[in-house]
């Protein structure tokens, strides 16, 4: 339960930051789903703190748009 909340917080924080920087991205953009899957896999490989997971999410989103 706590792990799920931490993961959800990291996804929400990374997505909010990404959308703030890229104002043309729709809230329901498919990249959010990709972000969720990426962070879920990262979390399963090794438990990291929420801040590190959030940064990993932002990095993933920035790389996926190039």
C-alpha positions in Angstrom: 0.0 0.0 0.0 2.7 2.5 0.9 4.7 1.4 -2.1 1.7 2.1 -4.3 1.3 5.5 -2.9 4.9 6.3 -3.3 4.8 5.2 -6.9 1.6 7.2 -7.6 3.2 10.3 -6.1 6.3 9.9 -8.2 4.2 9.5 -11.4 2.0 12.5 -10.6 4.9 14.7 -9.7 6.9 13.8 -12.8 3.9 14.2 -15.1 3.0 17.6 -13.5 6.5 18.9 -13.9 6.7 17.7 -17.5 3.4 19.3 -18.4 4.4 22.5 -16.8 7.5 22.7 -19.0 5.7 21.4 -22.1 2.4 23.3 -22.0 1.2 21.8 -25.3 1.0 18.2 -23.7 -2.6 17.1 -23.1 -3.3 15.6 -19.6 -4.4 12.3 -21.2 -1.4 12.0 -23.5 -0.2 8.4 -24.0 3.2 9.3 -22.6 1.7 9.3 -19.1 0.9 5.6 -19.5 4.5 5.0 -20.7 5.8 6.9 -17.7 3.7 4.8 -15.3 5.0 1.6 -16.8 8.6 2.8 -16.8 8.4 3.8 -13.2 6.7 0.6 -12.2 9.5 -1.4 -13.7 12.1 0.8 -12.1 10.4 0.4 -8.7 10.2 -3.4 -9.1 13.9 -3.7 -10.0 15.0 -1.7 -6.9 13.1 0.2 -4.4 14.2 3.9 -4.6 12.8 6.9 -2.8 10.1 9.0 -4.3 12.4 11.9 -5.2 14.7 9.6 -7.1 11.8 7.9 -8.8 10.3 11.3 -9.8 13.7 12.4 -11.3 13.9 9.1 -13.2 10.4 9.8 -14.6 11.3 13.3 -15.7 14.4 12.0 -17.4 12.4 9.3 -19.1 9.9 11.8 -20.5 12.5 14.2 -21.7 14.4 11.4 -23.5 11.2 9.9 -25.0 10.3 13.2 -26.7 13.5 13.6 -28.6 
